[in-house]
Amino acid sequence: MLSRTASSLYWLGRYFERADFIARLVEATMRLDVLSARPAGRAAWDSALAVTYTDAAFADTGAEVRRREVARFLTVDAGHGGSIAHCVEAARLNARAVRTALTREAWTAINRAWLLFDGRPAADDATAILNLVDAVKNETRGFEGAVHRMLRNQTTWFIRLGQAVERADNTARLLDVKYHLLLPEGERVGGVVDRDQWTTILQTVSAVTAYRWLYSDGLKPGNVIDLLIARGELPRSLAASVEEAVEVLALLARRTGQHGEADRMARTRATRMARTRSGEVIASGLHQFLQSFIHENALLHAAIGRQFKFG
């Protein structure tokens, strides 16, 4: 496989996974702000901007941090890299470059997601925004299903590799921002707002039901952290994403013979993650652990580019 083809497939996986994550983040933040007993207001939208690394770009617009402005910025504003519209457009451009390698179902899901933003009026109210992000989630699920039904070959493996690297980064940033999000003045840890914020985290990674199955002692921050870091049963956990990267790199190595730095880094990280205990992480410094993980994930991304000769 040509390196530019591998690059397009890898970035297709990353961008479409990112679009799905931002859609889930906007939906969960919207519900936290609109439907909670005590609306979270600016704190919730500040955290959404921080998770997507778009706080500086949003500040440059001069707009006030409010629901309508931030939701539109993260959904339909294609002028920056942290919006759903931008990610879908970038995914489609990469998909066009490898169109013959994709099934009709995979291409259709990507194209339908793109059509959600092409020439459509911007969603303004909460209902319209929720409808938009729900439509995006439907198409990303359709794409994932189409990829699952494709031949198990380099095409699907490079897409899955991009998804695994992106998913690990998203979950780590989401958890890190929440852990350091200060509660509004007058609110207490374990109170209504704090619990709603942790529930929002679970909603963003589609883990509300999984949490109830795995933990019987109610909603506790320590359990949420354990689920998102160490439980490989959850597809969006750090443990699951780390293992998937190792698995896909091994499949690519057997097929292509390209085995090197990225494989070694991925296996070393997986070995370390298998020994990781969430209680020890919290005690020794969750922020430091997550920042180190995010940095290491970026290094793995760079190593993948070098190993398969793409940027």
GICORCOR-V523120 format. One record per pair of residues at least 6 apart in sequence whose ideal C-beta (glycine too) atoms are under 8 Angstrom apart, sorted by the first residue. I is the first residue (numbers start at 1). J is the second residue. Records with the same first field share a line. If there is no record, write none. Layout:
I = J / J
This chain:
1 = 154 / 158 / 256
3 = 308 / 309 / 310
4 = 97 / 310
5 = 97 / 98 / 101
6 = 154 / 158 / 308 / 310
7 = 305 / 308 / 310 / 311
8 = 94 / 95 / 97 / 98
9 = 94 / 98 / 101 / 154 / 155 / 158 / 159 / 162
10 = 158 / 159 / 161 / 162 / 304 / 308 / 310
11 = 90 / 91 / 94 / 162
12 = 91 / 94 / 95 / 98 / 110 / 159 / 162
13 = 158 / 159 / 160 / 161 / 162 / 163 / 166
14 = 162 / 163 / 165 / 166
15 = 87 / 88 / 90 / 91 / 94 / 162
16 = 87 / 88 / 91 / 110 / 113 / 140 / 143 / 163
17 = 140 / 162 / 163 / 166 / 167 / 170
18 = 87 / 166 / 170
19 = 84 / 87 / 88 / 91 / 113 / 136 / 140
20 = 136 / 137 / 140
21 = 166 / 167 / 170 / 204
22 = 52 / 74 / 75 / 82 / 83 / 84 / 87
23 = 75 / 84 / 133 / 134 / 136 / 137 / 140
24 = 133 / 137 / 203 / 204 / 205 / 206
25 = 48 / 51 / 52 / 74 / 174 / 204
26 = 48 / 71 / 74 / 75 / 84 / 129 / 133
27 = 130 / 133 / 134 / 137 / 203
28 = 200 / 201 / 203 / 204
29 = 40 / 44 / 45 / 47 / 48 / 71 / 200
30 = 67 / 71 / 126 / 129 / 130 / 133
31 = 130 / 200 / 203
32 = 39 / 40 / 44 / 196 / 197 / 199 / 200
33 = 39 / 40 / 41 / 44 / 45 / 67
34 = 67 / 126
36 = 192 / 193 / 196
37 = 192 / 196
38 = 187 / 192 / 193 / 196
40 = 184 / 193 / 196 / 197
41 = 184
42 = 65 / 66
43 = 181 / 182 / 183 / 184
44 = 197 / 200
45 = 65 / 66 / 67 / 70 / 71
46 = 55 / 65 / 181
47 = 177 / 178 / 181
48 = 70 / 74
49 = 55 / 58 / 65 / 70 / 73 / 74
50 = 177
51 = 170 / 173 / 174 / 177
52 = 74 / 82
53 = 82 / 173
54 = 73 / 74 / 80 / 81 / 82 / 83
57 = 80 / 82
58 = 65 / 70 / 73
61 = 69 / 73
63 = 69 / 73
67 = 126
68 = 124 / 125
71 = 123 / 126 / 129
72 = 122 / 123 / 124 / 129
73 = 80 / 83
74 = 82 / 83 / 84
75 = 83 / 84 / 85 / 123 / 129 / 132 / 133
76 = 83 / 84 / 85 / 117 / 122 / 123 / 132
77 = 83 / 85 / 86
78 = 85 / 86 / 89 / 117
79 = 86
80 = 86
81 = 87
84 = 117 / 133 / 136
85 = 117
88 = 110 / 113 / 114 / 116 / 117 / 136
89 = 114 / 117
91 = 110 / 113
92 = 110 / 111 / 113 / 114
95 = 102 / 106 / 107 / 110
98 = 155
99 = 107
101 = 155
102 = 110 / 150 / 155
103 = 146 / 149 / 150
105 = 142 / 145 / 146 / 149
106 = 143 / 146 / 147 / 150
108 = 142 / 146
109 = 139 / 140 / 142 / 143 / 146
110 = 139 / 143
112 = 139 / 142
113 = 135 / 136 / 139 / 140 / 143
116 = 132 / 135 / 136 / 139
123 = 129 / 131 / 132
147 = 156 / 159 / 160
150 = 156
152 = 251
153 = 255
154 = 252 / 255 / 256
157 = 248 / 251 / 252 / 255
158 = 252
160 = 244 / 248
161 = 245 / 248 / 249 / 252 / 304
163 = 244
164 = 241 / 244 / 245 / 248
165 = 241 / 245 / 297 / 300 / 301 / 304
167 = 235 / 236 / 241
168 = 238 / 241 / 242 / 245 / 293 / 297
169 = 294 / 297 / 298
170 = 236
171 = 205 / 228 / 236 / 237 / 238 / 241
172 = 238 / 290 / 293 / 294 / 297
173 = 290 / 294
174 = 201 / 204 / 205 / 228
175 = 201 / 225 / 228 / 229 / 286 / 290
176 = 286 / 287 / 290 / 291 / 294
178 = 197 / 198 / 200 / 201
179 = 225 / 286 / 287 / 290
180 = 287
181 = 197
183 = 189 / 191 / 193 / 194 / 197
184 = 193
187 = 193 / 194
188 = 194
194 = 221
195 = 219
198 = 219 / 221 / 224
199 = 208 / 219
201 = 224 / 228
202 = 208 / 211 / 224 / 227
205 = 228 / 234 / 236
206 = 236
207 = 227 / 228 / 234 / 236
210 = 227 / 233 / 234
211 = 219 / 223 / 224 / 227
214 = 227 / 231 / 233
215 = 223 / 227
217 = 223
222 = 278 / 279 / 282
225 = 278 / 281 / 282 / 286
226 = 278 / 279
227 = 234 / 237
228 = 234 / 236 / 237 / 238
229 = 237 / 238 / 239 / 276 / 278 / 281
230 = 237 / 238 / 239 / 273 / 276 / 277 / 278
231 = 237 / 239 / 240
232 = 239 / 240 / 243
233 = 240
234 = 240
238 = 273 / 293
239 = 273 / 274 / 276
242 = 266 / 269 / 270 / 273
243 = 270 / 273
245 = 266 / 269 / 270 / 300
246 = 263 / 266 / 267 / 270
249 = 262 / 263 / 266 / 304
250 = 263
252 = 258 / 308
253 = 259 / 263
258 = 307 / 308
260 = 303 / 307
261 = 303 / 306 / 307
262 = 300 / 303 / 304 / 306 / 307 / 308
263 = 307
265 = 296 / 299 / 300 / 303
266 = 300
269 = 296 / 300
281 = 289
305 = 311
